Amino acid sequence: MKTGERSFNLKRLINYKCGISKEDDILPDRIMSYALSEGGTKGHLPDQEKMLLEYYRERGWDENGIPTDAKIEELSLTNSIVRD
């Protein structure tokens, strides 16, 4: 599990270095514009900003979707060439 987490975070750091940012973390238009007509979420659309911030927090990333220094240290990625 830790190896997978390291790989995922390293990929995120590389993408950040390549210019990928929070603005690229979006849900498909269909999810953001099509409210269901039945069920528990009837008439509601997801709050993408709220969900994204929760996701980042769970991942150990900052509010911009970048792994925090603490997360990088935890995963022993401190010598990584992708972090300035």
C-alpha positions as CSV (number, residue, x, y, z in Angstrom):
1,M,0.0,0.0,0.0
2,K,2.8,2.4,0.9
3,T,4.5,1.7,-2.4
4,G,1.3,2.6,-4.3
5,E,0.9,5.8,-2.3
6,R,4.5,6.7,-3.0
7,S,4.0,6.1,-6.7
8,F,0.7,8.1,-6.8
9,N,2.3,11.1,-5.0
10,L,5.4,11.0,-7.1
11,K,3.2,11.1,-10.2
12,R,1.3,14.1,-8.7
13,L,4.6,15.9,-8.1
14,I,5.8,15.2,-11.7
15,N,2.4,16.4,-13.1
16,Y,2.7,19.6,-11.0
17,K,6.2,20.2,-12.4
18,C,4.7,19.8,-15.9
19,G,2.1,22.5,-15.2
20,I,-0.9,20.4,-14.2
21,S,-2.7,22.2,-11.4
22,K,-5.9,22.2,-9.3
23,E,-7.8,23.7,-12.3
24,D,-7.2,20.4,-14.2
25,D,-8.8,18.4,-11.4
26,I,-12.4,18.6,-12.7
27,L,-15.3,16.2,-13.0
28,P,-16.9,15.5,-16.4
29,D,-19.6,18.0,-17.5
30,R,-22.2,15.3,-17.3
31,I,-21.7,14.9,-13.6
32,M,-21.6,18.6,-13.0
33,S,-24.7,19.6,-15.0
34,Y,-27.1,16.6,-14.9
35,A,-29.1,16.5,-11.6
36,L,-30.7,13.2,-11.0
37,S,-34.5,13.1,-11.1
38,E,-34.8,10.4,-8.4
39,G,-33.0,8.9,-5.4
40,G,-31.1,10.4,-2.5
41,T,-29.4,13.0,-4.6
42,K,-32.5,14.0,-6.5
43,G,-32.1,17.6,-7.9
44,H,-28.7,18.1,-6.4
45,L,-25.3,18.6,-8.1
46,P,-22.0,17.9,-6.4
47,D,-20.1,20.7,-4.8
48,Q,-16.8,20.0,-6.7
49,E,-14.7,22.5,-4.7
50,K,-15.8,21.0,-1.3
51,M,-15.2,17.5,-2.5
52,L,-11.8,18.4,-4.0
53,L,-10.6,20.0,-0.8
54,E,-11.7,16.9,1.2
55,Y,-9.9,14.7,-1.3
56,Y,-6.7,16.7,-1.1
57,R,-6.8,16.7,2.7
58,E,-7.3,12.9,2.8
59,R,-4.3,12.5,0.4
60,G,-2.1,14.8,2.6
61,W,-1.9,17.5,-0.1
62,D,-2.3,21.2,0.3
63,E,-5.3,23.2,-0.9
64,N,-3.8,23.4,-4.4
65,G,-3.4,19.6,-4.7
66,I,0.3,19.5,-4.1
67,P,1.7,16.9,-1.7
68,T,2.7,18.7,1.5
69,D,6.3,18.6,2.8
70,A,5.1,16.3,5.6
71,K,3.6,13.8,3.1
72,I,6.8,13.9,1.0
73,E,8.9,13.2,4.1
74,E,6.5,10.4,5.2
75,L,6.9,8.7,1.9
76,S,10.7,9.2,1.8
77,L,10.4,11.3,-1.4
78,T,12.7,14.0,0.0
79,N,15.5,13.4,-2.4
80,S,13.1,13.5,-5.4
81,I,14.2,15.7,-8.2
82,V,10.6,16.9,-8.8
83,R,10.3,19.0,-5.6
84,D,11.9,22.5,-5.6
